[in-house]
Amino acid sequence: MTASLTEVPTAQDIKAAAQRIAPYINRTPSFSSLRFNELACGEYLLKGEHLQLTGAFKARGAMNAILVHQSKALSSGVITHSSGNHGAALAWAASQVGAKAYIIMPSNAPKSKIASVRHYGGVITFCEPTLEARETTATRIQKETSAYLIHPYDDYDIIAGQATATYELLKDNPEIEHLFVPVGGGGLLSGAALANYYFGNAKLYGCEPELARDAYDGFVSGKRVLVKNSETIADGLKTSLGKKNFPIIKSHVNQIILLTEKEIETGWHICLETTKQFIEPSAATGVAAALKMKTKGVCGILLCGGNMDVRKFTLR
Amino acid sequence: MTASLTEVPTAQDIKAAAQRIAPYINRTPSFSSLRFNELACGEYLLKGEHLQLTGAFKARGAMNAILVHQSKALSSGVITHSSGNHGAALAWAASQVGAKAYIIMPSNAPKSKIASVRHYGGVITFCEPTLEARETTATRIQKETSAYLIHPYDDYDIIAGQATATYELLKDNPEIEHLFVPVGGGGLLSGAALANYYFGNAKLYGCEPELARDAYDGFVSGKRVLVKNSETIADGLKTSLGKKNFPIIKSHVNQIILLTEKEIETGWHICLETTKQFIEPSAATGVAAALKMKTKGVCGILLCGGNMDVRKFTLR
């Protein structure tokens, strides 16, 4: 029986998570492009978590949490609230062990993300698109079902799972000097911060939309702040940093880089043009930050996901 | 000194081309997706020539032709006419050996393709967007410069080079039973036909837009026909089959599958959604044909390229 983490994950916890989830997840490839290197003035490796199962890194944390809480998941299911990628990932991870997953989603979630949760057998309840409504609805459904709540990011087992993306990248490429990671709730970034602290030596940059700048403001002021109803195109990054994520990020991240909507869109265009990898806008913040910073040297970017409504793009 | 091919390439010619170009080109990966397999009812390998250098398979044929004609290329340059991908590929291939490349492009070629030719140092002359205007302009510039003409597809050295894409795919995956390949001028498809005849055993399908259906009509009637001023969104497939390509295709292709514009667009959407690979509309014909045929078994699709104007896609 594996115990749930109640403290900041150690190096051993991250290694254990990597081993635990390895039979279920994709060891994702990294991409490079000579043209992108020219534009961003460095040697870039773009870690393709858009090719992770369920189309985002979220499969890592969800699978880790499900395996840690497997007996609870099997007896009364799991529940979460999510703008989409974590919901799909949890539904998928639960299905891997035969457990039920209840997913609370904002009513304005992208159609493709709703379809994806359904595809993996998740039971969806819609709510208003605010963090408060999500949490209230989750609590209500949780009481009705006794399902076990797995938070999208504010959870040490989730953080240990997300850390495995950076752990893989740094294990394969220990020469990485600069690392660009998108930040929303902070699951991926706090995981990256720990993996880089234990196993790497890169300067670590959190990449955040200006329209959802709680990580930047919290990082500068030293106090966690909340963002409300952000309208950024990077729909996966609208959430505020979690309580468990913030101190890890404060301690082990070098800088938060703010990106305008225009910079995010340009990063997305340049990623399509140079790497031919189809990523979601949230992932484009990492690309945009690299293009903005031009840090030189060997650099990594975590392409966090590739789920978006593609039908709005027409060829005519 | 390597002699230029004057006959249909043999198995040995294709192997020699593969060996000749190997130091210059990418051995491209194949992609798979459980979701795509469900939708297309088979086990699919999508060979990623959009990740080839210059963003398309055309780098193979161009590099082969340049290496075969290296001394002529170095003395007075090379010339070609192209809707884009062959032009960029020839400019790139010429630059690899330090030769000059003159590229005739239709005035309505996508901006990204024009930029790409320029990026590799090609000297562009624009002409009216008809096959006739392209050939007349090419002849004129050729006379002025004495550059050596390398046709985009109607050339055995080009065919042998393009054949290496299918040769690689079949060498790595000899179990492939069905193979879907886009057809425009027929360079890729005639190469695939020969590679599959010598090294494989797949049923081979040429995938063609209904709006540029010369291959279909020629295949059915047994006589090569020409298509004029096609308006298909698959801009790389507007050309008619070449004289050297047609008989090879007639002999060694099982069927030409026609795709409507809508089917091509849906194929493009499904490729983005399921594989996260950003391909150009021409490549989507192969995807669309697979989704239409649902052949079952182990199947291959040649994703022929990934070059298109991405700036028209906005995230808001």
Interface residues (C-beta under 8 A of the other chain):
Chain A: P29 R35 G48 H50 L51 G55 S112 H119 I233 E261 I264 E265 W268 H269 L272 E273 K276 Q277 F278 I279 P281 G306 V310 R311 F313 T314 L315 R316
Chain B: P29 R35 G48 H50 L51 G55 S112 H119 I233 E261 I264 E265 W268 H269 L272 E273 K276 Q277 F278 I279 P281 G306 V310 R311 F313 T314 L315 R316
